[in-house]
Amino acid sequence: MGDPVNAQSLDPKVAGVKGENIGAGGFGIHGICDTGHGVHGQSRTSKGVVGESQGFHGVFGKSRDNVGVAAESQNAEAMNAVSHSSKHAALIAVNDAGGEGVHGRSGPNVGLFGESQTGRGVHGVSNTNFGVSGISNGFPGVSGTSLNGRGAEGLSTKREGVVGISKQSTGVFGFSEASGDGVLGQSTSGVGVHGKGGRLAGLFEGNVEVTGNIEVTGKGSDIRLTNADCAEDFDVCGAIKVEPGTVMVLGDEGTLFESQQAYDKRVAGVVSGAGDYKPAIVLDGGKSSGNRQPIALMGKVFCKVDAQFGTIQVGDLLTTSPTAGHAMVASEPVRAFGTIIGKALRPLVSGKGLIPILVALQ
């Protein structure tokens, strides 16, 4: 047994150990160890091991019962992989035995972090299991950040593209500051995005746009909306927005105007959005060159009323009044038919005011 080789270099441009193999497919440096590291590189200020190859692996580590290549650093990246080819990844992890392609584990921070300027932050490929699997005890299992592309992308031909499982927090979390997608799911034969949870299967903070159908199935399935009325967009006369709570009537061309007379059979509804009530559903949200506003046709809405034509009590039927854009109590039953806006949900003894009503056109 010979003494171990100790090679040192004081020149920062010269390696401590250099192995070169000019044969096709050979190793520059080949280290074999039964129970320890095949090749161990240690550096105080730079890279522990650097491997360069023209046609094969720059660094190759093989182990029967332990880690093939182990990288460890106290104050910097344990491993830095850089590729100058636009067609090749900086790091490729392949598992052909059913395990994870890349496995990231962290105690208090990110299990696996990928960052990209223009492409994928993290890309994992596996033939039989997860392409990318991240496990963390106190932070996201997988965190992907991208300035121009997708932070994290999952692609599968037979199973789910992305699987997120959490016992205490969010299974999959997506956030986008610009015009990109927070979470994008695509499938030609299955489910693009599938959410399953004890309290909520999915939570969206912000606007949600659906270009296809929405199907609600299952026994006891409900759609719950926190806002109040069901409104529909109408073209409103004039370029200036009409104040929410205003009573509106139909014009000859279907355009809406402020009500101007009592017991008007052209009454269409109330401009939605006044007070504490906002529209829960807005129909006919098509684009128009004119001024379009949501008109409450059903449900609770705050409405302008004028009590000078009679005191308004809870439950009173309301109709249009001579005061522009205001409702009043319908005290003449014969004239009221076909002009009713709804029922008062709050009284008004005198003067003008804004009270909640239950819209029920009749």
C-alpha positions as CSV (number, residue, x, y, z in Angstrom):
1,M,0.0,0.0,0.0
2,G,1.5,3.3,-1.1
3,D,1.3,6.7,0.6
4,P,-1.5,9.0,-0.4
5,V,-0.7,11.5,-3.1
6,N,-0.7,15.1,-1.8
7,A,-0.6,17.6,-4.7
8,Q,-0.7,21.4,-4.0
9,S,-0.6,24.5,-6.1
10,L,0.0,28.1,-5.1
11,D,-1.0,29.4,-8.5
12,P,-4.7,30.4,-8.5
13,K,-4.8,29.5,-12.2
14,V,-3.3,26.0,-11.7
15,A,-5.2,23.1,-10.3
16,G,-3.9,21.2,-7.3
17,V,-4.6,17.9,-9.1
18,K,-5.2,17.6,-12.9
19,G,-6.1,14.5,-14.7
20,E,-6.3,14.3,-18.4
21,N,-7.5,11.5,-20.7
22,I,-7.3,12.0,-24.4
23,G,-9.0,8.8,-25.2
24,A,-12.7,8.7,-26.2
25,G,-15.0,8.1,-23.2
26,G,-12.2,7.8,-20.6
27,F,-12.0,9.4,-17.2
28,G,-9.8,12.5,-16.4
29,I,-9.7,11.4,-12.7
30,H,-11.2,8.1,-11.5
31,G,-11.5,7.5,-7.8
32,I,-12.7,4.3,-6.2
33,C,-13.4,3.8,-2.5
34,D,-15.3,0.9,-0.8
35,T,-17.0,2.8,2.0
36,G,-16.0,6.5,1.7
37,H,-15.8,9.1,-1.1
38,G,-14.5,8.1,-4.5
39,V,-13.3,11.6,-5.1
40,H,-13.2,14.3,-2.4
41,G,-12.6,17.9,-3.2
42,Q,-12.2,20.6,-0.6
43,S,-11.7,24.3,-1.2
44,R,-11.6,27.3,1.1
45,T,-12.5,30.0,-1.3
46,S,-13.5,28.4,-4.7
47,K,-14.8,25.1,-6.1
48,G,-14.0,21.8,-4.4
49,V,-14.1,19.8,-7.6
50,V,-14.0,21.0,-11.2
51,G,-14.5,18.6,-14.1
52,E,-14.2,19.4,-17.8
53,S,-14.9,17.2,-20.7
54,Q,-15.3,17.6,-24.5
55,G,-17.4,14.6,-25.1
56,F,-18.3,12.9,-21.9
57,H,-19.0,13.6,-18.2
58,G,-17.1,16.5,-16.6
59,V,-17.4,14.8,-13.2
60,F,-18.8,11.3,-12.8
61,G,-19.5,9.6,-9.4
62,K,-20.7,6.1,-9.0
63,S,-21.6,4.3,-5.7
64,R,-23.3,1.0,-5.0
65,D,-24.7,1.8,-1.6
66,N,-24.3,5.5,-1.0
67,V,-24.3,8.9,-2.8
68,G,-22.7,8.9,-6.2
69,V,-21.5,12.6,-5.9
70,A,-21.7,14.5,-2.7
71,A,-21.3,18.3,-2.5
72,E,-21.0,20.2,0.7
73,S,-20.3,23.9,1.4
74,Q,-20.4,26.0,4.6
75,N,-21.1,29.4,3.2
76,A,-21.9,29.0,-0.5
77,E,-23.6,26.7,-3.0
78,A,-22.8,23.1,-2.4
79,M,-22.9,22.5,-6.2
80,N,-22.9,24.9,-9.1
81,A,-24.0,23.6,-12.5
82,V,-23.7,25.9,-15.5
83,S,-24.6,25.0,-19.1
84,H,-23.8,27.3,-22.0
85,S,-26.1,25.4,-24.4
86,S,-29.7,26.5,-25.0
87,K,-30.7,23.0,-25.8
88,H,-29.3,21.4,-22.6
89,A,-30.1,21.8,-18.9
90,A,-27.5,22.8,-16.5
91,L,-28.4,19.9,-14.3
92,I,-30.1,16.6,-15.3
93,A,-31.3,14.1,-12.8
94,V,-32.7,10.8,-14.1
95,N,-34.0,7.9,-12.0
96,D,-34.9,4.8,-14.0
97,A,-35.8,2.6,-11.0
98,G,-39.0,4.4,-9.9
99,G,-37.6,7.0,-7.5
100,E,-37.5,10.8,-7.7
101,G,-35.5,12.5,-10.5
102,V,-34.6,15.3,-8.0
103,H,-35.3,15.2,-4.3
104,G,-34.9,18.4,-2.3
105,R,-35.2,18.3,1.5
106,S,-34.8,21.2,3.9
107,G,-35.6,21.8,7.5
108,P,-36.5,25.5,7.9
109,N,-36.1,26.7,4.3
110,V,-36.7,25.8,0.6
111,G,-36.4,22.1,-0.2
112,L,-35.7,22.8,-3.9
113,F,-35.2,26.2,-5.4
114,G,-35.0,26.9,-9.2
115,E,-34.5,30.3,-10.8
116,S,-34.4,31.1,-14.4
117,Q,-34.1,34.3,-16.5
118,T,-36.0,33.1,-19.6
119,G,-36.7,29.3,-19.3
120,R,-37.7,26.8,-16.6
121,G,-36.6,27.4,-13.0
122,V,-36.8,23.6,-12.3
123,H,-37.3,20.8,-14.8
124,G,-37.5,17.2,-13.7
125,V,-38.1,14.1,-15.8
126,S,-38.9,10.7,-14.6
127,N,-40.1,7.6,-16.4
128,T,-42.1,6.0,-13.6
129,N,-42.4,8.5,-10.7
130,F,-42.2,12.2,-9.8
131,G,-40.2,14.4,-12.1
132,V,-39.5,16.7,-9.2
133,S,-40.3,16.0,-5.5
134,G,-39.6,18.5,-2.8
135,I,-40.0,18.0,1.0
136,S,-39.6,20.7,3.6
137,N,-40.6,20.7,7.3
138,G,-41.1,24.5,7.6
139,F,-41.2,26.1,4.1
140,P,-42.3,25.3,0.5
141,G,-41.2,21.9,-0.6
142,V,-40.6,23.2,-4.2
143,S,-40.2,26.9,-4.9
144,G,-39.8,28.1,-8.5
145,T,-39.1,31.7,-9.5
146,S,-38.8,33.0,-13.1
147,L,-38.6,36.5,-14.4
148,N,-39.9,35.7,-17.9
149,G,-41.0,32.1,-18.0
150,R,-42.7,29.6,-15.6
151,G,-41.3,29.3,-12.1
152,A,-42.3,25.7,-11.9
153,E,-43.6,23.5,-14.7
154,G,-44.9,19.9,-14.5
155,L,-45.5,17.8,-17.6
156,S,-46.9,14.3,-17.6
157,T,-48.4,12.2,-20.3
158,K,-50.2,9.8,-18.0
159,R,-50.6,11.3,-14.6
160,E,-50.7,14.7,-12.9
161,G,-48.3,17.4,-14.1
162,V,-47.9,18.9,-10.6
163,V,-48.8,17.2,-7.3
164,G,-48.8,19.3,-4.2
165,I,-49.6,17.8,-0.8
166,S,-49.6,19.7,2.5
167,K,-51.0,18.8,5.9
168,Q,-51.1,22.3,7.3
169,S,-50.8,24.8,4.5
170,T,-51.3,25.1,0.7
171,G,-50.7,22.1,-1.5
172,V,-49.8,24.2,-4.6
173,F,-49.3,28.0,-4.4
174,G,-48.9,30.1,-7.5
175,F,-48.3,33.8,-7.7
176,S,-47.6,36.1,-10.7
177,E,-47.0,39.9,-10.5
178,A,-47.2,40.6,-14.2
179,S,-49.4,39.1,-17.0
180,G,-48.3,35.5,-16.5
181,D,-50.1,32.6,-14.9
182,G,-49.8,32.0,-11.1
183,V,-50.8,28.4,-11.7
184,L,-51.3,26.9,-15.2
185,G,-52.7,23.4,-15.7
186,Q,-53.2,21.7,-19.1
187,S,-54.4,18.3,-19.9
188,T,-55.6,16.7,-23.2
189,S,-57.5,13.8,-21.6
190,G,-57.5,14.4,-17.8
191,V,-57.7,17.3,-15.3
192,G,-55.5,20.3,-15.8
193,V,-55.5,21.3,-12.2
194,H,-57.0,19.1,-9.5
195,G,-57.4,20.4,-6.0
196,K,-58.4,18.3,-3.0
197,G,-58.4,19.5,0.6
198,G,-60.2,19.1,3.9
199,R,-61.5,22.7,4.1
200,L,-60.9,24.1,0.6
201,A,-59.9,22.3,-2.6
202,G,-58.8,25.6,-4.1
203,L,-58.3,29.2,-3.0
204,F,-58.0,32.1,-5.5
205,E,-57.0,35.6,-4.2
206,G,-57.9,37.9,-7.1
207,N,-59.9,37.7,-10.3
208,V,-60.6,34.3,-11.9
209,E,-61.3,34.1,-15.7
210,V,-63.0,31.0,-17.1
211,T,-63.1,30.6,-20.9
212,G,-65.0,27.2,-20.8
213,N,-67.8,25.7,-18.9
214,I,-68.1,25.4,-15.1
215,E,-69.5,22.0,-13.9
216,V,-70.6,21.5,-10.3
217,T,-71.3,17.9,-9.5
218,G,-71.6,15.8,-6.4
219,K,-74.3,15.4,-3.8
220,G,-74.8,18.6,-1.8
221,S,-72.5,20.7,-4.0
222,D,-73.1,24.4,-3.5
223,I,-71.8,27.7,-5.0
224,R,-71.5,30.3,-2.3
225,L,-70.9,34.0,-3.2
226,T,-70.2,36.5,-0.5
227,N,-71.6,39.6,-2.3
228,A,-75.3,40.4,-2.6
229,D,-77.1,40.9,-6.0
230,C,-77.3,39.4,-9.4
231,A,-76.6,42.2,-11.9
232,E,-76.3,42.5,-15.7
233,D,-74.3,45.0,-17.7
234,F,-76.4,47.4,-19.7
235,D,-75.4,50.3,-22.0
236,V,-76.1,53.5,-20.1
237,C,-76.9,56.8,-21.9
238,G,-74.0,59.4,-21.7
239,A,-70.3,59.1,-21.2
240,I,-70.3,59.8,-17.5
241,K,-70.9,56.9,-15.1
242,V,-74.2,57.0,-13.2
243,E,-73.9,56.9,-9.4
244,P,-74.6,53.5,-7.9
245,G,-78.0,53.2,-6.3
246,T,-79.7,55.1,-9.1
247,V,-83.0,53.8,-10.4
248,M,-82.8,53.2,-14.2
249,V,-85.4,52.8,-16.9
250,L,-85.3,51.5,-20.5
251,G,-84.9,53.7,-23.5
252,D,-86.3,53.1,-27.0
253,E,-83.0,51.4,-28.2
254,G,-82.4,49.4,-25.0
255,T,-80.0,52.0,-23.5
256,L,-80.8,52.9,-19.9
257,F,-81.6,56.3,-18.5
258,E,-82.2,57.7,-15.0
259,S,-85.9,57.4,-14.0
260,Q,-87.7,60.7,-14.2
261,Q,-91.4,60.0,-13.5
262,A,-93.6,58.2,-11.0
263,Y,-94.9,54.7,-11.8
264,D,-92.8,54.2,-14.9
265,K,-93.4,50.7,-16.5
266,R,-90.0,51.0,-18.2
267,V,-88.2,50.5,-14.9
268,A,-85.2,48.1,-15.4
269,G,-83.4,48.0,-12.0
270,V,-80.9,49.8,-9.8
271,V,-77.2,50.6,-10.6
272,S,-75.3,48.0,-8.5
273,G,-72.5,48.7,-6.1
274,A,-73.8,51.3,-3.6
275,G,-73.3,51.1,0.1
276,D,-72.0,47.8,1.5
277,Y,-73.5,45.6,-1.3
278,K,-71.5,44.7,-4.4
279,P,-72.7,42.5,-7.2
280,A,-72.1,38.8,-6.7
281,I,-72.8,37.8,-10.3
282,V,-72.5,40.1,-13.3
283,L,-74.0,38.8,-16.6
284,D,-73.4,39.9,-20.1
285,G,-70.0,41.3,-19.4
286,G,-69.3,41.8,-23.2
287,K,-67.2,44.6,-24.5
288,S,-68.9,47.7,-25.8
289,S,-67.8,51.1,-27.2
290,G,-70.4,52.8,-25.0
291,N,-70.8,53.3,-21.2
292,R,-71.8,50.0,-19.6
293,Q,-72.7,49.5,-15.9
294,P,-74.1,46.6,-13.8
295,I,-77.8,46.9,-13.1
296,A,-79.1,44.9,-10.2
297,L,-82.0,42.7,-11.3
298,M,-82.3,40.4,-8.3
299,G,-81.1,40.3,-4.7
300,K,-80.2,43.0,-2.3
301,V,-79.0,46.4,-3.4
302,F,-78.7,49.9,-2.0
303,C,-81.2,52.2,-3.7
304,K,-81.9,55.9,-3.7
305,V,-85.3,56.7,-2.3
306,D,-87.4,59.8,-1.6
307,A,-89.7,59.8,1.4
308,Q,-91.5,63.1,0.6
309,F,-94.1,61.2,-1.3
310,G,-94.8,58.9,1.7
311,T,-93.0,57.4,4.6
312,I,-91.2,54.2,3.7
313,Q,-91.5,51.2,6.1
314,V,-89.8,47.9,6.0
315,G,-91.6,45.6,3.5
316,D,-93.2,48.5,1.5
317,L,-93.3,48.1,-2.3
318,L,-91.2,50.7,-4.1
319,T,-91.7,52.2,-7.5
320,T,-90.2,55.0,-9.5
321,S,-90.7,58.6,-8.3
322,P,-90.8,62.1,-9.9
323,T,-87.3,62.7,-8.3
324,A,-84.6,61.7,-10.9
325,G,-83.1,58.3,-10.1
326,H,-85.0,57.8,-6.9
327,A,-87.7,55.3,-5.8
328,M,-90.7,56.0,-3.6
329,V,-93.4,54.0,-1.8
330,A,-96.0,52.6,-4.1
331,S,-99.1,53.9,-2.4
332,E,-101.4,53.6,-5.4
333,P,-102.0,49.8,-6.1
334,V,-103.8,50.4,-9.4
335,R,-100.8,52.3,-10.9
336,A,-98.2,50.1,-9.3
337,F,-98.7,47.0,-11.4
338,G,-95.7,46.6,-13.7
339,T,-93.7,49.4,-12.1
340,I,-92.5,47.8,-8.9
341,I,-88.8,47.8,-8.3
342,G,-88.7,45.8,-5.0
343,K,-89.3,45.8,-1.3
344,A,-87.7,48.1,1.3
345,L,-85.4,46.4,3.8
346,R,-84.9,49.6,5.9
347,P,-87.3,52.4,6.8
348,L,-87.0,56.1,5.8
349,V,-89.3,58.5,7.5
350,S,-88.5,61.7,5.6
351,G,-86.2,63.3,3.0
352,K,-83.9,61.5,0.6
353,G,-81.7,58.6,1.5
354,L,-79.9,55.4,0.4
355,I,-81.5,52.3,1.9
356,P,-81.1,48.6,1.1
357,I,-84.0,47.0,-0.9
358,L,-84.8,43.5,-2.2
359,V,-85.0,43.8,-6.0
360,A,-88.1,42.1,-7.4
361,L,-89.3,43.6,-10.6
362,Q,-93.0,43.2,-11.2
